Amino acid sequence: MPLPNPDARTIAARVLHTEAAALNRLADDLPPDFERVVARIIKLTGRVIVSGIGKSGHVARKIAATLASTGTPAMFVHPSEASHGDLGMIDPDDACLLISNSGETSELGDIITFTRRFSIPLIAVSGRANSTLMLAADLCLLLPDAPEACPIGMAPTTSTTMALALGDALAISLMEARGFAADRFHDFHPGGKLGAQMTRVDRLMHGPADLPLVAPGMAMGDTLIEMTSKGFGIAAVVAADGTLAGIVTDGDLRRNMADLMNRSAGEVATKDPVTIGPATLAAEALAILNARKISVLLVVGEDRKPLGILHIHDLLRIGAA
């Protein structure tokens, strides 16, 4: 369906190019205080209190959410509500990250005063170096002087995009500095498809009681009975010491059909099967299943002893696939 305005595509491209150019400038010339901000926040025993008004307020909410979800305790405080009691949410162990492109947002005044009164670190994000906010701050993140993307140069567009991107850069820098791992990410994102994909295999797998285990010397007749009784279409061949020696699959059965019943499990088995560890994420397990075009994976420990079995249906059940 064609766009209603024949110039809409041209306008959209202009906006995106304008904002992209500003982001490139920001990336090439990060504010000098950026590393000091990261170092200061890393040492915090409290939270990062993020605030702003209007469009900067929306950006501030998103930055606070991104920080919190990537390992840096943070919360948004509305500046107007702060003036009517919510200043009590700010603790001396916190740091305040205030966002105002002009640096003259009057609604931020009470938070600025509060941080100065109680020696709470103040980090400013602004487009004006000599603004009230920047002059009051301990650490300053100055945005490049870049044109807004709107035709009259007034609607916050480029400036809010830069502030938002700088917040992302700060959150990810802190995330990597903390060594924030995937399992902790799942702890903060338990819901929806993302949460499902970040689930560890040991939370999804069928345990030892469900494992179809056979010895290398077991006759294929008995091996087929074990495969059928457990219902996964495979049998794990384990050595006398309990380590995995191979796996018998439907494909192995077809390849050895001519004299199948005269052979043992160890003779028919694939000797070096694909396996996963218990800490493997559901998303990683799904990628292996898809790449190998298989439906089942054995879960083994570091000692190569089988711990469980994962079927693609287990991933479908939690919404990871």
N, C-alpha and C positions, 0 to 999 in steps of 0.2 A: 504494500500500500504506500503510495507516494506521500512524502511529508507535505503538510498543508502550506507551508511557507517554502517557496523554491530556494530561498537563501538560507534556510535553517541549517543545512549541512555545512555551508561555508561559515556561518556564524559559530556553530559548534566547534568546528576545527580551529577557528581563530581563538576562541576561549581556551581550548585545550593547549594550543601552542603557547599562548600567553602564560598560562599557569605552569606549563612544563618548563618554559624558559626561566621562570622565577625559581622553580625547584632546582634546576641545574645550577643557578647562581648560588643558591643556598648550600648545595652539596659541595660546590667548588670552594666556597669560602664560609665554612661553619663559624658561628660566633666564637670568639676567643675563649669565652668562659665555659664552653660546652663540656670539656673534659673535667673542669673543676666542679661543674654541676653534677656530673656522674659520680665523681669521687665523694662529694658532699652527701648525696642521697644514699650512696652505698653505706655510709657510716651512720645513717639515721637509726635511732631506736624507736622512732614513732612512724608516722605516715606522711605521705606527700598530700598536702591539701591543695587542690586545684580549684581555681575560681576565675570567673570572667562574667561579663554581662552581654546580653544580646547574642549575636552570632559567635562571639568569642566564648560565651557561656556554653553554647552547644559544643564547641570545640573542646572546651575544658572538661565537659562531662565525658566525652569520648576518650580524651587523654587519661583521665582518672581511671576509666574502665580498663583501658589497655594496660596501664601500669599495674593495676591490681591483678589482672588475669595473667600477667607474665612474671609475677614474683615480687613486685614492689608494692607494699601496702599503700593504698591511696584512696581518697574519697573526694567528691565534689561538694563544695559548700557554696550556696548561692549568696552573692555579696549583699543583696538586700536583706535576706533572712539573717545574715551574719550580724547586721546592724540591730537586729531585734532579738538577740539571744543566742544565735547560732555560733557566735564567736566562742562560746563555751565548748564547741566541738574541736577547737584548735588547742593542742596541747604543747607545752614547751619543748617536748621531744620531737615535734613535727617540723616540717618545712613547708612553706607556702609557695606555690607556683601560680603566679597571677598573669593573666593574659589580657592585653589591651593593645590594639594596634596603634592607637594614638598615644597611649600612655597617660591619658588625662581623664580616664573614666572615673567620674566622681563617686560612683557606687562602691568602688574598691577602696575608698579612703579610709574607712573604719578598719578594714583588714590590714592595710598598710600600717596604720597607727598602732594597731594591736601587736603586730610583729615587732615594731620598733620598741614598744614599751616593755615587751617580755623577751627580747633578744631571740626571737624566732627567725631562723634563716628565711630570707625573702629572695625568691628567684623570679625575675621579670622576663616576660616575652613581649616584645614591642617592636614597632617599626621606627620609633623615634628615640635616638640616643639620649637626648637632653630633656626627655619628658619627666614629669613628676614621678611616675612609677619607676623609671630606670634610675633616676638619681637617688631614689630611696632604697633601691635594692642592694643586696649583698653580692648577687651574681646576676649578670645580664645576658640574655639571649636576644641579640639584635637581629631582626629580620631585614633582608635586603630591601632597598628602595625600589620596588617593582610596581608597575601600573596594575590597577584592578582590571579585571577582564570585562567589566560592564562598559557600555558605550559612553556613559557619563562619568565614569571613573569614581563612583561613590559607593556602589553596593559592595559589601565585603565579599570578595571572591578570591582573588589571588592571595590576599593577606591571610584569610582564614585557611586556605589550602596550605600555605607555607607553615602556619602555626600548627596545623594538624600533622603535617609531615614531620615537622621538627619534634613533636610529641612522640610520634612513632619511632623516630630515630633515637630519642632518649630512652624510651621503653625497651627497645631491643638492645641498646648498648648496655643498659642495666641488667637485662635478662641474661646476656652472654657473660657479663662480668660476674654474675652470681652463679653461673653454671647451671641455670634453670633447666632441668631435664624434662623429657617427654612425660615421665610418669607423674611429675608434679603438675604439668600442664593438664593432664587428664583429671587430676584432683580438682582443678578449678573449672573444668569444662565437662561435667559428667552427663549433661543432657544433649539430646539430639544426635545427629549423625557424627559430628565431630567427637563427641564423647564416646560413641560406640567405636569409632575407628581407633581411638587412643586407649581402648581397653586392652589389658595384657592377656595373653593367651592362657595363662594359668587360671584366669577367672572364667574362662569359657570352655576349656577342654574337658573331655570325659576322663575321669580318673583311672587309676590302676585297675580297679575292679572291672572296668569295661574294655580293657585292652585284650585284643585277640593275640595271645602269645603262644608260640610253638617253638620246640627245640629243633636244631638243624637236622637231626636224624629222624624227625617225625614223618611217617608215611603221608603221602599227599591225600589219601582218603580221610585220615584223621584231621589233616590240615584244613580240608574243605569243610568239615563239620565245624571246626573252630571259627573259620571265616564266616560261615552262615549263621552260627549262633550269636555272634557279636554284632552282625548286621552292618559292618563298615566296608565290606568288600575287600578287605586286606587281612593279612596275618603278619605280625612282627616276629621275625626269627631271632631268638636270643640265645647267646652262647651260655655255657655253663656258669660263667661269672656274672650273668645277668645283663651283659652289654649287648647292644643291637648288632646283629650279624648280617641282617638283610631284611627284605620285606617281600612278601608274596602278594601280587596284585592280580586283578582280572587280566591284565595284559600278559603277565607271566604265564597264567594258565593257558591263554590262547597260543602263546609261542611254544609251549611244551605239550600241546594237546596230543601229539602222536603217541607218546609213551608216558603220559602224565602219571598214571596210577602206578607205574613201576619206579617212580622217582621219589626222593625225599624233599622236604621243605627247603633244606639248605641247598640242594642241587637246582631247584627251580627259582629260588629267590634272586631278586636284584640285590647285589652285594653292597652297593653304596647309595642307599636311598636318600632322597631329600628329606631333611628333618628341620625342626625349629626348636628354639629354646623356650622355656616357660615365660621369660620376660619379653618375648617378641610381641609387638603391638598388633592388634587386629588388622590394621591397614597394611602392615608389612606381610602378614600371613596371607591376606587376600591377594596381594600382588604376586606372591609366590604361586598360589593356587592358579591364578589366571595365566601366569607366564608358562607354567608347566602343564596347563590344561588337565589338572587333576582335581579331585574333590576332597581328598583326605591327606592330612599331614600328621606324622608322628611327632610328639613332643618328647625331647630327650634332655637329660641333665648334662652337666659338664663331663660326667663320667661315662656318657654315652648309654646310660641305662634308661629305658623307656619310662616316662612319667605319665603320659596321657595321650589322647588322640583328639584331633580337631577336624571337624567336618565342615564343609562350606555352609551347610544348613545352620550351624551354630553362629556363623557370621550373619547370615540372612535373618536369623531370629532376633538379633539385637539391632539390626538396621545398619550394620557396618558395610554391607555389600549392596 
